[in-house]
Amino acid sequence: MVARVNILAIETATTTCAIGLRLATGDEFEVILDAQRHHTETLMPGVADLLSSVHVTASQLDRIVVDRGPGLYTGLRVGVATAIGLSLGANADLVSVTSLEVLAHDAHRGGVRGNLVAAVDGRRGELFVQTFVLSDAAIAVDEPAVTTPGELAARLDGSGENVSLVGDGVRRYEVELSTIATATLLLNYSTPSALVALELGAARLPDEIVTPLYLRDADAVANFTTRERQ
């Protein structure tokens, strides 16, 4: 566990742009900067304002945690690029988490147990999904994948197992997913929490390379370059 350091978490995978900050004192802060996809305009001014309010400079950050997706293409580009820039400028560790695991761990921290599917709205009528089992910890049982609400509903109905669903994809396709007889839709876990991202990233080894997790070919071939950590 990383201790006695200043850690910033950046969350831009969904329509919500948020940041979390843990100081070396142990104090934690979370700020929702925007919920309408204005990531480019709000992220860096929001980081500057939060750091200024607690009298910490960007150069005093020891670790940057970023949600690398899956999620909205522009949000991921902005979040990852900003995290890389901040980490290079402060010579800080760079650590990535995924939107789906953040959702699952948030639900686990809230007391949810059993089978869980995290579903992020992928637009284009699609969902980015991953399945977890929540017991003593939140454990992923498959890899992130692209599906549709109909395909997800058919798969879960066919399994016959009780399952909880979280994520903004669940909120968007509530009508379609509410037909699953054994599913519980947890609409209060809609977007990934910056504080949960911070908690996960604080306990991990730094990444050498962080790239957005797009999942779709059309997104993956976009003209976006990430820098390798030296």
N, C-alpha and C positions, 0 to 999 in steps of 0.2 A: 504494500500500500504506500502510495506517495503521501508524505506528510510534510507539514510546515512549509508549504509552497503556495504560490498564487496560481490558481487554475481558472481559465476562461473556457466556457463551452458555448459553441455556436450551433444553433438549430435553425435550418432553413429548408428542410426537406419537403415541407408542406406549405400551405398558404400562410401559415403563421411563422413569423420571423421572431426568434427569441434568443436570449443569451442568459447564461448562468455564470456566476462568479463565486469561487471559494477562495477566501483569503487565508494567508498563513496563520492567522488568528483562529481560524475555524468558522468564521462568520460566512454565511452564504446568502446570495442574492439572486433573484430571477426577475427578468424584465421581459414582458411581451412587447416587442417593438411595433409590430404591425400584424394584422390578420388578413390583409387583402393583397398579398403577393407583391408588396413594394420592398422587396428585399434589397435591391440595389441602392435605393434611396435611404433606407433606414438603418442598415446594419452597422456600418462604420461610425456614423454619428451616434448611434445608440451605444456602441462599445465605448467611444470616447466619453460620452456623458456618464456612463456607469463608472468607469475607472476614475474620472474626475471627482465624482461624488464620494468616493471612498479614499481619495488621495493616493491612488496607485497609478503609476505610469505604465504604458504598454511595454516599456523595456524591463519592468519589474515582473512581468508574467513569466512563470517557470514552465507552464504547460498549457497547450491549446488543444482542446477536444472539439472535434467537428463531426456532425452527422453527415455521412457521405451518401446517404440514400438507402434504398431507392426512394424516388419522389419526383418533384417537379424539376424539370431540366434546368431552368434558369436559376432557381433557388439553390440547387446543388452546385452549379458553377460559381455562384457568388459566395456561398458558404465555404467551399473548399479553397477557392483562390484567396479569400480573406484570411482563412486559417493558416495557409502556407505563408502568406506575406507577414502575418503577425509573428509566426514562429521563427521565421528567418530574421526578422528585425530584432527580436528579443533573444535570439539564440535559445529558444524554448523548445521543449519536447513537443512533438506533434502526434496526436493520437486520434484514431477514427473509431466511430461506432456506427451502427446502422439504425435507420428509422424503425425497422421492424423489431429489433431487439430492445430498443428503448421503450417502445410501446409495451412489449411483453414484460419487461422488468418493472415498468411503472405499475402495471396491473398486479404483478406479484407483490410489489411493495404495498399495494392497497389491499392485499388479502385474498386475491383471486387465486384459485387452485384448480388443477385438472388440465384438460386439453384446452389450448387457446390458439386461435388463428389471428395474427396481426395482419391487417389489410389497409394498405395505403392507396388512396385514389391515384390511379395512373393516368387519368383522363382517357380520351379515345374509347370510352366504354370498357376500360380494363382496370384491373386491380394488381398491385404488387403484394404478394402474400408470403407468409412463412408460418409454419406450425411449430408450436412449443408445448412442452409439458411443464406445468408449474407445480412443484412440490416443495422440497427444501430450497430449490433454486429454480430459475427459469432456464430450461434446457431446450435448445433448438433440435428438432427431429428431422428437418429437411432443409433444403437451401431456398433462398428467396427465388420466387418465380412470378411469371406473369399469367394471369388468368382473367376470366370474365365473371361478373356476378352470377350468371346462370351456371357456368361450369363449376364455380365454387359451391353453389347451393346444391347442385346435383351430387358432387363428391361427398359433401358432408352429410346429406340426406342418406346417401348410399352406405356410409360407414355405420350409421345408427348410434354413434357415440355422442355423449354430451360434450358440448364445446362452447367456449366463450369466444366472442368476436370483438375485436377492438380496432380502432383506427378511423381516420376520416373517410376511408372507403366504405366503412360500415354505415356511417352517417349518411353518405351520399346515396347508397343503394339499400337503405333501410327497408324499403318495401319489398324488393326482390329477396333480400337475405332473411327477412322475417318469416318466410315460408318454410325455413328449415326447422323441422319439428323438434330437434334436440339442441337447438342453438339458443344461447342467451346473448343478446346484443348489448354490449356495455358502452353506451354512447358517451359516458363521461370520460372515457379514455379515447379521445378523438385525435389529438395531435401529440407528437413526441415531446416529452418534457425536457427542457434544457438542464434542469437539476438532476434528472435521472441520467442524462447523457454525461454530465459532469461526474456523477458518482461512478459510472462504469469506466469512463476514461481515466479517472484518477488511479484506478487499480491496475492498469494495463501497462505493458512495456511500450515504448514509443514505436511508431511505424517508420520505416525507411521511406516508403512511398505511400501517398494517399491520393486515390483517384475516385471520382464520383462513381457510384454504383447505379448505372442507368438501366440495365437489364434488357432494354430494347435496342435493336440494331440501329434504328434511325437516330436514337439518342447517342449511341456509343460512337458513331462515326462523325459526330459534330466536331467542328474545329475548336477544340479546347485543349490546352496543354497544361499539364501539371509538372511541378518541379520535384526532382528527387532530392531527398534529404541527404546531405553529406555526413 
